[in-house]
């Protein structure tokens, strides 16, 4: 069985080069693989679709295997610093 979902990740108001975020979703329990990504058409009050598209191109995302109903996603900027909230999408199975 697989799952998919979205989460809001908050890099904060002070510019940073990376962040780690815990995504909680009850359907992650028992799953062993996960992938996270930014969708270029997503928007948030802090960052519009153009910023989400840039995040997808300029950030490396890694996921730890889900543990119970949680998984940790780490985002590292490959160019520049990041602020504010972004919508993160994920799939797991």
PDB file of N, CA, C and O in Angstrom:
ATOM      1  N   UNK A   1       0.843  -1.168   0.000  1.00  0.00           N
ATOM      2  CA  UNK A   1       0.000   0.000   0.000  1.00  0.00           C
ATOM      3  C   UNK A   1       0.892   1.235   0.000  1.00  0.00           C
ATOM      4  O   UNK A   1       1.966   1.218   0.601  1.00  0.00           O
ATOM      5  N   UNK A   2       0.469   2.295  -0.657  1.00  0.00           N
ATOM      6  CA  UNK A   2       1.241   3.524  -0.674  1.00  0.00           C
ATOM      7  C   UNK A   2       0.374   4.679  -0.203  1.00  0.00           C
ATOM      8  O   UNK A   2      -0.850   4.576  -0.116  1.00  0.00           O
ATOM      9  N   UNK A   3       1.043   5.778   0.095  1.00  0.00           N
ATOM     10  CA  UNK A   3       0.331   6.968   0.550  1.00  0.00           C
ATOM     11  C   UNK A   3       0.939   8.185  -0.115  1.00  0.00           C
ATOM     12  O   UNK A   3       2.083   8.149  -0.569  1.00  0.00           O
ATOM     13  N   UNK A   4       0.184   9.246  -0.172  1.00  0.00           N
ATOM     14  CA  UNK A   4       0.687  10.518  -0.660  1.00  0.00           C
ATOM     15  C   UNK A   4       0.046  11.621   0.160  1.00  0.00           C
ATOM     16  O   UNK A   4      -1.045  11.450   0.704  1.00  0.00           O
ATOM     17  N   UNK A   5       0.731  12.756   0.244  1.00  0.00           N
ATOM     18  CA  UNK A   5       0.179  13.842   1.025  1.00  0.00           C
ATOM     19  C   UNK A   5       0.961  15.121   0.868  1.00  0.00           C
ATOM     20  O   UNK A   5       1.907  15.198   0.084  1.00  0.00           O
ATOM     21  N   UNK A   6       0.557  16.125   1.620  1.00  0.00           N
ATOM     22  CA  UNK A   6       1.242  17.409   1.635  1.00  0.00           C
ATOM     23  C   UNK A   6       1.481  17.823   3.083  1.00  0.00           C
ATOM     24  O   UNK A   6       0.776  17.398   3.998  1.00  0.00           O
ATOM     25  N   UNK A   7       2.483  18.652   3.259  1.00  0.00           N
ATOM     26  CA  UNK A   7       2.793  19.230   4.568  1.00  0.00           C
ATOM     27  C   UNK A   7       3.354  20.620   4.328  1.00  0.00           C
ATOM     28  O   UNK A   7       3.960  20.876   3.287  1.00  0.00           O
ATOM     29  N   UNK A   8       3.161  21.505   5.265  1.00  0.00           N
ATOM     30  CA  UNK A   8       3.771  22.827   5.190  1.00  0.00           C
ATOM     31  C   UNK A   8       5.054  22.796   6.004  1.00  0.00           C
ATOM     32  O   UNK A   8       5.056  22.396   7.169  1.00  0.00           O
ATOM     33  N   UNK A   9       6.149  23.225   5.377  1.00  0.00           N
ATOM     34  CA  UNK A   9       7.429  23.292   6.082  1.00  0.00           C
ATOM     35  C   UNK A   9       7.796  24.760   6.256  1.00  0.00           C
ATOM     36  O   UNK A   9       7.644  25.559   5.331  1.00  0.00           O
ATOM     37  N   UNK A  10       8.277  25.111   7.439  1.00  0.00           N
ATOM     38  CA  UNK A  10       8.559  26.499   7.800  1.00  0.00           C
ATOM     39  C   UNK A  10      10.051  26.676   8.029  1.00  0.00           C
ATOM     40  O   UNK A  10      10.609  26.147   8.991  1.00  0.00           O
ATOM     41  N   UNK A  11      10.694  27.424   7.136  1.00  0.00           N
ATOM     42  CA  UNK A  11      12.122  27.717   7.270  1.00  0.00           C
ATOM     43  C   UNK A  11      12.361  28.889   8.212  1.00  0.00           C
ATOM     44  O   UNK A  11      13.506  29.177   8.561  1.00  0.00           O
ATOM     45  N   UNK A  12      11.296  29.566   8.628  1.00  0.00           N
ATOM     46  CA  UNK A  12      11.422  30.678   9.564  1.00  0.00           C
ATOM     47  C   UNK A  12      11.655  32.005   8.867  1.00  0.00           C
ATOM     48  O   UNK A  12      11.708  32.078   7.640  1.00  0.00           O
ATOM     49  N   UNK A  13      11.794  33.061   9.675  1.00  0.00           N
ATOM     50  CA  UNK A  13      11.961  34.415   9.155  1.00  0.00           C
ATOM     51  C   UNK A  13      13.421  34.771   8.906  1.00  0.00           C
ATOM     52  O   UNK A  13      13.713  35.670   8.117  1.00  0.00           O
ATOM     53  N   UNK A  14      14.335  34.079   9.567  1.00  0.00           N
ATOM     54  CA  UNK A  14      15.765  34.325   9.381  1.00  0.00           C
ATOM     55  C   UNK A  14      16.274  33.419   8.271  1.00  0.00           C
ATOM     56  O   UNK A  14      16.082  32.205   8.346  1.00  0.00           O
ATOM     57  N   UNK A  15      16.924  33.970   7.235  1.00  0.00           N
ATOM     58  CA  UNK A  15      17.398  33.141   6.124  1.00  0.00           C
ATOM     59  C   UNK A  15      18.326  32.013   6.580  1.00  0.00           C
ATOM     60  O   UNK A  15      19.249  32.229   7.365  1.00  0.00           O
ATOM     61  N   UNK A  16      18.062  30.807   6.073  1.00  0.00           N
ATOM     62  CA  UNK A  16      18.859  29.626   6.410  1.00  0.00           C
ATOM     63  C   UNK A  16      19.194  28.851   5.136  1.00  0.00           C
ATOM     64  O   UNK A  16      18.543  29.017   4.104  1.00  0.00           O
ATOM     65  N   UNK A  17      20.202  28.016   5.223  1.00  0.00           N
ATOM     66  CA  UNK A  17      20.612  27.199   4.090  1.00  0.00           C
ATOM     67  C   UNK A  17      20.025  25.806   4.108  1.00  0.00           C
ATOM     68  O   UNK A  17      20.102  25.089   3.110  1.00  0.00           O
ATOM     69  N   UNK A  18      19.433  25.406   5.236  1.00  0.00           N
ATOM     70  CA  UNK A  18      18.859  24.063   5.327  1.00  0.00           C
ATOM     71  C   UNK A  18      17.842  24.002   6.459  1.00  0.00           C
ATOM     72  O   UNK A  18      17.749  24.905   7.290  1.00  0.00           O
ATOM     73  N   UNK A  19      17.089  22.916   6.466  1.00  0.00           N
ATOM     74  CA  UNK A  19      16.121  22.693   7.532  1.00  0.00           C
ATOM     75  C   UNK A  19      15.704  21.244   7.553  1.00  0.00           C
ATOM     76  O   UNK A  19      15.708  20.574   6.520  1.00  0.00           O
ATOM     77  N   UNK A  20      15.340  20.752   8.732  1.00  0.00           N
ATOM     78  CA  UNK A  20      14.794  19.403   8.884  1.00  0.00           C
ATOM     79  C   UNK A  20      13.392  19.516   9.451  1.00  0.00           C
ATOM     80  O   UNK A  20      13.135  20.311  10.356  1.00  0.00           O
ATOM     81  N   UNK A  21      12.492  18.712   8.910  1.00  0.00           N
ATOM     82  CA  UNK A  21      11.088  18.810   9.251  1.00  0.00           C
ATOM     83  C   UNK A  21      10.515  17.417   9.485  1.00  0.00           C
ATOM     84  O   UNK A  21      10.800  16.488   8.729  1.00  0.00           O
ATOM     85  N   UNK A  22       9.716  17.275  10.521  1.00  0.00           N
ATOM     86  CA  UNK A  22       9.044  16.008  10.787  1.00  0.00           C
ATOM     87  C   UNK A  22       7.642  16.088  10.190  1.00  0.00           C
ATOM     88  O   UNK A  22       6.856  16.971  10.531  1.00  0.00           O
ATOM     89  N   UNK A  23       7.345  15.151   9.296  1.00  0.00           N
ATOM     90  CA  UNK A  23       6.023  15.043   8.691  1.00  0.00           C
ATOM     91  C   UNK A  23       5.287  13.929   9.429  1.00  0.00           C
ATOM     92  O   UNK A  23       5.798  12.815   9.546  1.00  0.00           O
ATOM     93  N   UNK A  24       4.100  14.225   9.921  1.00  0.00           N
ATOM     94  CA  UNK A  24       3.294  13.239  10.639  1.00  0.00           C
ATOM     95  C   UNK A  24       2.058  12.904   9.810  1.00  0.00           C
ATOM     96  O   UNK A  24       1.288  13.783   9.422  1.00  0.00           O
ATOM     97  N   UNK A  25       1.892  11.619   9.554  1.00  0.00           N
ATOM     98  CA  UNK A  25       0.756  11.139   8.768  1.00  0.00           C
ATOM     99  C   UNK A  25       0.503   9.701   9.203  1.00  0.00           C
ATOM    100  O   UNK A  25       1.369   8.843   9.031  1.00  0.00           O
ATOM    101  N   UNK A  26      -0.661   9.429   9.758  1.00  0.00           N
ATOM    102  CA  UNK A  26      -0.970   8.096  10.281  1.00  0.00           C
ATOM    103  C   UNK A  26      -0.830   7.009   9.228  1.00  0.00           C
ATOM    104  O   UNK A  26      -0.562   5.859   9.574  1.00  0.00           O
ATOM    105  N   UNK A  27      -1.002   7.340   7.951  1.00  0.00           N
ATOM    106  CA  UNK A  27      -0.905   6.327   6.903  1.00  0.00           C
ATOM    107  C   UNK A  27       0.532   5.942   6.575  1.00  0.00           C
ATOM    108  O   UNK A  27       0.745   5.044   5.761  1.00  0.00           O
ATOM    109  N   UNK A  28       1.528   6.591   7.183  1.00  0.00           N
ATOM    110  CA  UNK A  28       2.932   6.232   6.959  1.00  0.00           C
ATOM    111  C   UNK A  28       3.327   4.967   7.720  1.00  0.00           C
ATOM    112  O   UNK A  28       4.327   4.334   7.383  1.00  0.00           O
ATOM    113  N   UNK A  29       2.570   4.602   8.718  1.00  0.00           N
ATOM    114  CA  UNK A  29       2.912   3.448   9.553  1.00  0.00           C
ATOM    115  C   UNK A  29       3.074   2.185   8.716  1.00  0.00           C
ATOM    116  O   UNK A  29       2.193   1.834   7.931  1.00  0.00           O
ATOM    117  N   UNK A  30       4.201   1.507   8.889  1.00  0.00           N
ATOM    118  CA  UNK A  30       4.472   0.263   8.184  1.00  0.00           C
ATOM    119  C   UNK A  30       5.094   0.442   6.813  1.00  0.00           C
ATOM    120  O   UNK A  30       5.431  -0.551   6.169  1.00  0.00           O
ATOM    121  N   UNK A  31       5.260   1.665   6.342  1.00  0.00           N
ATOM    122  CA  UNK A  31       5.865   1.906   5.035  1.00  0.00           C
ATOM    123  C   UNK A  31       7.369   2.078   5.189  1.00  0.00           C
ATOM    124  O   UNK A  31       7.843   2.489   6.248  1.00  0.00           O
ATOM    125  N   UNK A  32       8.122   1.766   4.134  1.00  0.00           N
ATOM    126  CA  UNK A  32       9.578   1.775   4.265  1.00  0.00           C
ATOM    127  C   UNK A  32      10.298   2.697   3.291  1.00  0.00           C
ATOM    128  O   UNK A  32      11.500   2.915   3.444  1.00  0.00           O
ATOM    129  N   UNK A  33       9.613   3.243   2.302  1.00  0.00           N
ATOM    130  CA  UNK A  33      10.234   4.127   1.326  1.00  0.00           C
ATOM    131  C   UNK A  33       9.473   5.441   1.282  1.00  0.00           C
ATOM    132  O   UNK A  33       8.250   5.465   1.424  1.00  0.00           O
ATOM    133  N   UNK A  34      10.202   6.532   1.086  1.00  0.00           N
ATOM    134  CA  UNK A  34       9.546   7.838   1.023  1.00  0.00           C
ATOM    135  C   UNK A  34      10.312   8.765   0.089  1.00  0.00           C
ATOM    136  O   UNK A  34      11.532   8.671  -0.038  1.00  0.00           O
ATOM    137  N   UNK A  35       9.588   9.646  -0.550  1.00  0.00           N
ATOM    138  CA  UNK A  35      10.170  10.662  -1.418  1.00  0.00           C
ATOM    139  C   UNK A  35       9.398  11.958  -1.212  1.00  0.00           C
ATOM    140  O   UNK A  35       8.170  11.945  -1.139  1.00  0.00           O
ATOM    141  N   UNK A  36      10.112  13.078  -1.119  1.00  0.00           N
ATOM    142  CA  UNK A  36       9.483  14.385  -0.952  1.00  0.00           C
ATOM    143  C   UNK A  36       9.898  15.281  -2.111  1.00  0.00           C
ATOM    144  O   UNK A  36      10.979  15.126  -2.679  1.00  0.00           O
ATOM    145  N   UNK A  37       9.016  16.226  -2.454  1.00  0.00           N
ATOM    146  CA  UNK A  37       9.319  17.135  -3.562  1.00  0.00           C
ATOM    147  C   UNK A  37       8.478  18.393  -3.443  1.00  0.00           C
ATOM    148  O   UNK A  37       7.463  18.420  -2.747  1.00  0.00           O
ATOM    149  N   UNK A  38       8.922  19.439  -4.139  1.00  0.00           N
ATOM    150  CA  UNK A  38       8.148  20.667  -4.268  1.00  0.00           C
ATOM    151  C   UNK A  38       7.464  20.646  -5.628  1.00  0.00           C
ATOM    152  O   UNK A  38       8.098  20.347  -6.641  1.00  0.00           O
ATOM    153  N   UNK A  39       6.178  20.962  -5.654  1.00  0.00           N
ATOM    154  CA  UNK A  39       5.429  21.052  -6.899  1.00  0.00           C
ATOM    155  C   UNK A  39       5.438  22.513  -7.339  1.00  0.00           C
ATOM    156  O   UNK A  39       5.073  23.400  -6.567  1.00  0.00           O
ATOM    157  N   UNK A  40       5.849  22.758  -8.566  1.00  0.00           N
ATOM    158  CA  UNK A  40       5.993  24.122  -9.069  1.00  0.00           C
ATOM    159  C   UNK A  40       4.718  24.935  -9.095  1.00  0.00           C
ATOM    160  O   UNK A  40       4.781  26.163  -9.144  1.00  0.00           O
ATOM    161  N   UNK A  41       3.572  24.297  -9.065  1.00  0.00           N
ATOM    162  CA  UNK A  41       2.309  25.043  -9.100  1.00  0.00           C
ATOM    163  C   UNK A  41       1.723  25.308  -7.713  1.00  0.00           C
ATOM    164  O   UNK A  41       0.707  25.993  -7.597  1.00  0.00           O
ATOM    165  N   UNK A  42       2.354  24.771  -6.653  1.00  0.00           N
ATOM    166  CA  UNK A  42       1.843  25.009  -5.304  1.00  0.00           C
ATOM    167  C   UNK A  42       2.119  26.443  -4.863  1.00  0.00           C
ATOM    168  O   UNK A  42       3.059  27.080  -5.337  1.00  0.00           O
ATOM    169  N   UNK A  43       1.291  26.938  -3.954  1.00  0.00           N
ATOM    170  CA  UNK A  43       1.485  28.276  -3.409  1.00  0.00           C
ATOM    171  C   UNK A  43       1.247  28.260  -1.907  1.00  0.00           C
ATOM    172  O   UNK A  43       0.565  27.385  -1.374  1.00  0.00           O
ATOM    173  N   UNK A  44       1.816  29.233  -1.252  1.00  0.00           N
ATOM    174  CA  UNK A  44       1.590  29.492   0.168  1.00  0.00           C
ATOM    175  C   UNK A  44       1.607  31.004   0.329  1.00  0.00           C
ATOM    176  O   UNK A  44       2.184  31.698  -0.508  1.00  0.00           O
ATOM    177  N   UNK A  45       1.004  31.523   1.359  1.00  0.00           N
ATOM    178  CA  UNK A  45       0.976  32.973   1.573  1.00  0.00           C
ATOM    179  C   UNK A  45       2.383  33.562   1.597  1.00  0.00           C
ATOM    180  O   UNK A  45       2.571  34.714   1.205  1.00  0.00           O
ATOM    181  N   UNK A  46       3.385  32.786   2.053  1.00  0.00           N
ATOM    182  CA  UNK A  46       4.764  33.271   2.114  1.00  0.00           C
ATOM    183  C   UNK A  46       5.503  33.157   0.779  1.00  0.00           C
ATOM    184  O   UNK A  46       6.346  33.998   0.465  1.00  0.00           O
ATOM    185  N   UNK A  47       5.194  32.130  -0.001  1.00  0.00           N
ATOM    186  CA  UNK A  47       5.942  31.852  -1.225  1.00  0.00           C
ATOM    187  C   UNK A  47       4.985  31.418  -2.332  1.00  0.00           C
ATOM    188  O   UNK A  47       4.211  30.475  -2.167  1.00  0.00           O
ATOM    189  N   UNK A  48       5.051  32.122  -3.460  1.00  0.00           N
ATOM    190  CA  UNK A  48       4.135  31.861  -4.566  1.00  0.00           C
ATOM    191  C   UNK A  48       4.622  30.672  -5.412  1.00  0.00           C
ATOM    192  O   UNK A  48       5.603  30.013  -5.070  1.00  0.00           O
ATOM    193  N   UNK A  49       3.919  30.415  -6.516  1.00  0.00           N
ATOM    194  CA  UNK A  49       4.258  29.280  -7.377  1.00  0.00           C
ATOM    195  C   UNK A  49       5.671  29.411  -7.958  1.00  0.00           C
ATOM    196  O   UNK A  49       6.377  28.411  -8.087  1.00  0.00           O
ATOM    197  N   UNK A  50       6.084  30.617  -8.306  1.00  0.00           N
ATOM    198  CA  UNK A  50       7.431  30.804  -8.856  1.00  0.00           C
ATOM    199  C   UNK A  50       8.493  30.412  -7.827  1.00  0.00           C
ATOM    200  O   UNK A  50       9.516  29.827  -8.185  1.00  0.00           O
ATOM    201  N   UNK A  51       8.260  30.726  -6.569  1.00  0.00           N
ATOM    202  CA  UNK A  51       9.222  30.365  -5.516  1.00  0.00           C
ATOM    203  C   UNK A  51       9.226  28.859  -5.281  1.00  0.00           C
ATOM    204  O   UNK A  51      10.278  28.279  -5.013  1.00  0.00           O
ATOM    205  N   UNK A  52       8.061  28.218  -5.379  1.00  0.00           N
ATOM    206  CA  UNK A  52       8.003  26.757  -5.244  1.00  0.00           C
ATOM    207  C   UNK A  52       8.746  26.086  -6.403  1.00  0.00           C
ATOM    208  O   UNK A  52       9.426  25.079  -6.211  1.00  0.00           O
ATOM    209  N   UNK A  53       8.610  26.651  -7.599  1.00  0.00           N
ATOM    210  CA  UNK A  53       9.319  26.103  -8.758  1.00  0.00           C
ATOM    211  C   UNK A  53      10.832  26.239  -8.553  1.00  0.00           C
ATOM    212  O   UNK A  53      11.585  25.309  -8.842  1.00  0.00           O
ATOM    213  N   UNK A  54      11.275  27.397  -8.055  1.00  0.00           N
ATOM    214  CA  UNK A  54      12.707  27.582  -7.774  1.00  0.00           C
ATOM    215  C   UNK A  54      13.176  26.642  -6.671  1.00  0.00           C
ATOM    216  O   UNK A  54      14.277  26.098  -6.749  1.00  0.00           O
ATOM    217  N   UNK A  55      12.354  26.446  -5.645  1.00  0.00           N
ATOM    218  CA  UNK A  55      12.719  25.528  -4.559  1.00  0.00           C
ATOM    219  C   UNK A  55      12.920  24.122  -5.112  1.00  0.00           C
ATOM    220  O   UNK A  55      13.853  23.425  -4.712  1.00  0.00           O
ATOM    221  N   UNK A  56      12.050  23.702  -6.031  1.00  0.00           N
ATOM    222  CA  UNK A  56      12.180  22.384  -6.632  1.00  0.00           C
ATOM    223  C   UNK A  56      13.468  22.227  -7.414  1.00  0.00           C
ATOM    224  O   UNK A  56      14.043  21.139  -7.458  1.00  0.00           O
ATOM    225  N   UNK A  57      13.927  23.308  -8.032  1.00  0.00           N
ATOM    226  CA  UNK A  57      15.150  23.255  -8.831  1.00  0.00           C
ATOM    227  C   UNK A  57      16.417  23.452  -7.995  1.00  0.00           C
ATOM    228  O   UNK A  57      17.482  22.949  -8.354  1.00  0.00           O
ATOM    229  N   UNK A  58      16.305  24.181  -6.881  1.00  0.00           N
ATOM    230  CA  UNK A  58      17.506  24.591  -6.157  1.00  0.00           C
ATOM    231  C   UNK A  58      17.655  24.011  -4.756  1.00  0.00           C
ATOM    232  O   UNK A  58      18.541  24.423  -4.009  1.00  0.00           O
ATOM    233  N   UNK A  59      16.796  23.055  -4.390  1.00  0.00           N
ATOM    234  CA  UNK A  59      16.916  22.420  -3.075  1.00  0.00           C
ATOM    235  C   UNK A  59      16.996  20.915  -3.221  1.00  0.00           C
ATOM    236  O   UNK A  59      16.274  20.302  -4.006  1.00  0.00           O
ATOM    237  N   UNK A  60      17.894  20.342  -2.443  1.00  0.00           N
ATOM    238  CA  UNK A  60      17.992  18.882  -2.369  1.00  0.00           C
ATOM    239  C   UNK A  60      17.164  18.427  -1.177  1.00  0.00           C
ATOM    240  O   UNK A  60      17.326  18.940  -0.070  1.00  0.00           O
ATOM    241  N   UNK A  61      16.278  17.466  -1.404  1.00  0.00           N
ATOM    242  CA  UNK A  61      15.438  16.922  -0.341  1.00  0.00           C
ATOM    243  C   UNK A  61      15.791  15.463  -0.110  1.00  0.00           C
ATOM    244  O   UNK A  61      15.929  14.693  -1.061  1.00  0.00           O
ATOM    245  N   UNK A  62      15.939  15.082   1.155  1.00  0.00           N
ATOM    246  CA  UNK A  62      16.143  13.676   1.512  1.00  0.00           C
ATOM    247  C   UNK A  62      15.144  13.309   2.601  1.00  0.00           C
ATOM    248  O   UNK A  62      14.783  14.134   3.441  1.00  0.00           O
ATOM    249  N   UNK A  63      14.706  12.055   2.569  1.00  0.00           N
ATOM    250  CA  UNK A  63      13.742  11.556   3.552  1.00  0.00           C
ATOM    251  C   UNK A  63      14.354  10.396   4.313  1.00  0.00           C
ATOM    252  O   UNK A  63      15.021   9.539   3.732  1.00  0.00           O
ATOM    253  N   UNK A  64      14.123  10.375   5.603  1.00  0.00           N
ATOM    254  CA  UNK A  64      14.403   9.176   6.379  1.00  0.00           C
ATOM    255  C   UNK A  64      13.231   8.231   6.165  1.00  0.00           C
ATOM    256  O   UNK A  64      12.115   8.676   5.895  1.00  0.00           O
ATOM    257  N   UNK A  65      13.474   6.931   6.284  1.00  0.00           N
ATOM    258  CA  UNK A  65      12.381   5.968   6.185  1.00  0.00           C
ATOM    259  C   UNK A  65      11.349   6.292   7.261  1.00  0.00           C
ATOM    260  O   UNK A  65      11.716   6.646   8.381  1.00  0.00           O
ATOM    261  N   UNK A  66      10.075   6.177   6.937  1.00  0.00           N
ATOM    262  CA  UNK A  66       9.048   6.443   7.941  1.00  0.00           C
ATOM    263  C   UNK A  66       9.233   5.565   9.181  1.00  0.00           C
ATOM    264  O   UNK A  66       9.566   4.384   9.082  1.00  0.00           O
ATOM    265  N   UNK A  67       9.011   6.163  10.334  1.00  0.00           N
ATOM    266  CA  UNK A  67       9.067   5.455  11.611  1.00  0.00           C
ATOM    267  C   UNK A  67       7.736   5.692  12.307  1.00  0.00           C
ATOM    268  O   UNK A  67       7.454   6.800  12.764  1.00  0.00           O
ATOM    269  N   UNK A  68       6.930   4.658  12.383  1.00  0.00           N
ATOM    270  CA  UNK A  68       5.578   4.858  12.898  1.00  0.00           C
ATOM    271  C   UNK A  68       4.821   5.761  11.953  1.00  0.00           C
ATOM    272  O   UNK A  68       4.755   5.482  10.756  1.00  0.00           O
ATOM    273  N   UNK A  69       4.255   6.827  12.456  1.00  0.00           N
ATOM    274  CA  UNK A  69       3.509   7.750  11.607  1.00  0.00           C
ATOM    275  C   UNK A  69       4.309   9.010  11.271  1.00  0.00           C
ATOM    276  O   UNK A  69       3.740  10.006  10.823  1.00  0.00           O
ATOM    277  N   UNK A  70       5.628   8.968  11.486  1.00  0.00           N
ATOM    278  CA  UNK A  70       6.480  10.133  11.230  1.00  0.00           C
ATOM    279  C   UNK A  70       7.591   9.818  10.240  1.00  0.00           C
ATOM    280  O   UNK A  70       8.058   8.684  10.141  1.00  0.00           O
ATOM    281  N   UNK A  71       7.998  10.844   9.515  1.00  0.00           N
ATOM    282  CA  UNK A  71       9.224  10.759   8.722  1.00  0.00           C
ATOM    283  C   UNK A  71       9.883  12.132   8.765  1.00  0.00           C
ATOM    284  O   UNK A  71       9.206  13.158   8.850  1.00  0.00           O
ATOM    285  N   UNK A  72      11.199  12.136   8.705  1.00  0.00           N
ATOM    286  CA  UNK A  72      11.951  13.380   8.706  1.00  0.00           C
ATOM    287  C   UNK A  72      12.406  13.690   7.296  1.00  0.00           C
ATOM    288  O   UNK A  72      12.977  12.841   6.611  1.00  0.00           O
ATOM    289  N   UNK A  73      12.146  14.916   6.869  1.00  0.00           N
ATOM    290  CA  UNK A  73      12.582  15.401   5.566  1.00  0.00           C
ATOM    291  C   UNK A  73      13.614  16.491   5.817  1.00  0.00           C
ATOM    292  O   UNK A  73      13.369  17.417   6.590  1.00  0.00           O
ATOM    293  N   UNK A  74      14.759  16.384   5.169  1.00  0.00           N
ATOM    294  CA  UNK A  74      15.805  17.394   5.272  1.00  0.00           C
ATOM    295  C   UNK A  74      15.925  18.105   3.935  1.00  0.00           C
ATOM    296  O   UNK A  74      16.029  17.464   2.890  1.00  0.00           O
ATOM    297  N   UNK A  75      15.911  19.430   3.972  1.00  0.00           N
ATOM    298  CA  UNK A  75      16.034  20.257   2.773  1.00  0.00           C
ATOM    299  C   UNK A  75      17.328  21.043   2.865  1.00  0.00           C
ATOM    300  O   UNK A  75      17.600  21.689   3.876  1.00  0.00           O
ATOM    301  N   UNK A  76      18.131  20.987   1.802  1.00  0.00           N
ATOM    302  CA  UNK A  76      19.386  21.732   1.737  1.00  0.00           C
ATOM    303  C   UNK A  76      19.387  22.577   0.477  1.00  0.00           C
ATOM    304  O   UNK A  76      19.226  22.060  -0.628  1.00  0.00           O
ATOM    305  N   UNK A  77      19.569  23.878   0.648  1.00  0.00           N
ATOM    306  CA  UNK A  77      19.617  24.773  -0.493  1.00  0.00           C
ATOM    307  C   UNK A  77      20.958  24.609  -1.199  1.00  0.00           C
ATOM    308  O   UNK A  77      22.010  24.621  -0.559  1.00  0.00           O
ATOM    309  N   UNK A  78      20.917  24.459  -2.498  1.00  0.00           N
ATOM    310  CA  UNK A  78      22.140  24.344  -3.289  1.00  0.00           C
ATOM    311  C   UNK A  78      22.645  25.712  -3.721  1.00  0.00           C
ATOM    312  O   UNK A  78      23.773  25.840  -4.197  1.00  0.00           O
ATOM    313  N   UNK A  79      21.805  26.746  -3.556  1.00  0.00           N
ATOM    314  CA  UNK A  79      22.185  28.098  -3.976  1.00  0.00           C
ATOM    315  C   UNK A  79      21.338  29.097  -3.208  1.00  0.00           C
ATOM    316  O   UNK A  79      20.137  29.204  -3.452  1.00  0.00           O
ATOM    317  N   UNK A  80      21.936  29.821  -2.295  1.00  0.00           N
ATOM    318  CA  UNK A  80      21.226  30.868  -1.579  1.00  0.00           C
ATOM    319  C   UNK A  80      20.556  30.394  -0.309  1.00  0.00           C
ATOM    320  O   UNK A  80      20.652  29.228   0.074  1.00  0.00           O
ATOM    321  N   UNK A  81      19.877  31.326   0.334  1.00  0.00           N
ATOM    322  CA  UNK A  81      19.207  31.066   1.603  1.00  0.00           C
ATOM    323  C   UNK A  81      17.695  31.095   1.414  1.00  0.00           C
ATOM    324  O   UNK A  81      17.192  31.643   0.434  1.00  0.00           O
ATOM    325  N   UNK A  82      16.977  30.499   2.363  1.00  0.00           N
ATOM    326  CA  UNK A  82      15.537  30.302   2.246  1.00  0.00           C
ATOM    327  C   UNK A  82      14.837  30.869   3.479  1.00  0.00           C
ATOM    328  O   UNK A  82      15.373  30.812   4.586  1.00  0.00           O
ATOM    329  N   UNK A  83      13.629  31.417   3.281  1.00  0.00           N
ATOM    330  CA  UNK A  83      12.788  31.856   4.395  1.00  0.00           C
ATOM    331  C   UNK A  83      11.345  31.459   4.118  1.00  0.00           C
ATOM    332  O   UNK A  83      10.971  31.172   2.981  1.00  0.00           O
ATOM    333  N   UNK A  84      10.553  31.449   5.164  1.00  0.00           N
ATOM    334  CA  UNK A  84       9.112  31.280   5.029  1.00  0.00           C
ATOM    335  C   UNK A  84       8.650  29.844   4.887  1.00  0.00           C
ATOM    336  O   UNK A  84       9.411  28.890   5.048  1.00  0.00           O
ATOM    337  N   UNK A  85       7.369  29.735   4.579  1.00  0.00           N
ATOM    338  CA  UNK A  85       6.683  28.448   4.467  1.00  0.00           C
ATOM    339  C   UNK A  85       6.588  27.990   3.014  1.00  0.00           C
ATOM    340  O   UNK A  85       6.386  28.794   2.104  1.00  0.00           O
ATOM    341  N   UNK A  86       6.737  26.691   2.821  1.00  0.00           N
ATOM    342  CA  UNK A  86       6.557  26.064   1.515  1.00  0.00           C
ATOM    343  C   UNK A  86       5.648  24.857   1.688  1.00  0.00           C
ATOM    344  O   UNK A  86       5.601  24.252   2.759  1.00  0.00           O
ATOM    345  N   UNK A  87       4.929  24.512   0.632  1.00  0.00           N
ATOM    346  CA  UNK A  87       4.148  23.287   0.615  1.00  0.00           C
ATOM    347  C   UNK A  87       5.061  22.174   0.103  1.00  0.00           C
ATOM    348  O   UNK A  87       5.663  22.289  -0.965  1.00  0.00           O
ATOM    349  N   UNK A  88       5.151  21.120   0.868  1.00  0.00           N
ATOM    350  CA  UNK A  88       5.965  19.956   0.534  1.00  0.00           C
ATOM    351  C   UNK A  88       5.026  18.813   0.193  1.00  0.00           C
ATOM    352  O   UNK A  88       4.071  18.561   0.928  1.00  0.00           O
ATOM    353  N   UNK A  89       5.275  18.129  -0.893  1.00  0.00           N
ATOM    354  CA  UNK A  89       4.474  16.942  -1.245  1.00  0.00           C
ATOM    355  C   UNK A  89       5.329  15.700  -1.014  1.00  0.00           C
ATOM    356  O   UNK A  89       6.555  15.754  -1.111  1.00  0.00           O
ATOM    357  N   UNK A  90       4.679  14.587  -0.709  1.00  0.00           N
ATOM    358  CA  UNK A  90       5.423  13.356  -0.478  1.00  0.00           C
ATOM    359  C   UNK A  90       4.624  12.141  -0.922  1.00  0.00           C
ATOM    360  O   UNK A  90       3.394  12.149  -0.969  1.00  0.00           O
ATOM    361  N   UNK A  91       5.371  11.109  -1.242  1.00  0.00           N
ATOM    362  CA  UNK A  91       4.801   9.789  -1.519  1.00  0.00           C
ATOM    363  C   UNK A  91       5.610   8.785  -0.725  1.00  0.00           C
ATOM    364  O   UNK A  91       6.805   8.979  -0.503  1.00  0.00           O
ATOM    365  N   UNK A  92       4.968   7.719  -0.299  1.00  0.00           N
ATOM    366  CA  UNK A  92       5.659   6.677   0.467  1.00  0.00           C
ATOM    367  C   UNK A  92       4.977   5.349   0.181  1.00  0.00           C
ATOM    368  O   UNK A  92       3.782   5.290  -0.105  1.00  0.00           O
ATOM    369  N   UNK A  93       5.766   4.284   0.266  1.00  0.00           N
ATOM    370  CA  UNK A  93       5.197   2.935   0.151  1.00  0.00           C
ATOM    371  C   UNK A  93       6.051   1.940   0.907  1.00  0.00           C
ATOM    372  O   UNK A  93       5.738   0.750   0.930  1.00  0.00           O
TER     373      UNK A  93
END
